[in-house]
């Protein structure tokens, strides 16, 4: 089985010919970008989990029997 190198490993290999200081700065920048992206994704996942919990509560309360439910479904589906 062939292992596909991670983006970080490929970029580190590319930077290997640079000075140690350049490589350290490069790795610091990569780590910062990864940390920012990770935080953004965690926040989005938390938001989606909150929305999903609210939708489950609506379904448990019988939202599908409420007036306007079919209209909301059409709006959500883009119809």
N, C-alpha and C positions, 0 to 999 in steps of 0.2 A: 504494500500500500504506500503510495506516494504522499508525503506530507507537504502541504502547501504552506510556505513560510508566511508569517503574519506580515502585515503592512509595516509594522515597526521593525521587524527583523530585516525586511528588504531595504527599508530606508537607512537602517543602521549599517548595513553592508555597503550601501552607496556612500555613506558618510565616512566609511573606514579610512579612506585615503586623506581625509582632512586632519587637521591638527587635533590634539586632544581637547583643546579649549573650544574649537569649532564644534566638535562632536558633542561635547558637554552642553553647549548652548543649544544646539539642535535638539538634543534629547530633552532639555528643559522645556523648549517650545512645544515639542510634540506632547510631552506630558501635560502641559497647560491646556492644549487643545483637546486632548482626550478627557481631561478632568471637566472642562466646560461642557463638552458634548454629553458626557455621562450625567452630569447634574441636570442638564436640559432634558434628557431622556427620562431620568428618574422623576422629575417634576411632571412630565407629560403622563407617565404611567400612573402616578398618584392621582392626577386629574381624571384619567380615564377610569380608574378603579372607583373613584367617588361617583362619577356619572353612572357607572354600571350598577353600583349599589342603589342609587336613587331610582334607576329604571326598574330594578328588581322589586323595590318597595312599591312603585306605581303598579306594576303587574300584580303584585300580591293584593293591592287594594282594589283591583278590578278595573284598571284604567281602560281596558279594552271594551268595557261597557259604557264608557262615558261619551257624551255628545262631542263630536269633533274628532274622535279618535281616528276615524277613517281619513279625514282631511289631513291630520298630522302625519299619518303613514304615507300619504301621497306626497306631501311636502318633503318628507325625509327621503323618499325614494327618488325625488327629482322629477316626478311626473307632472 
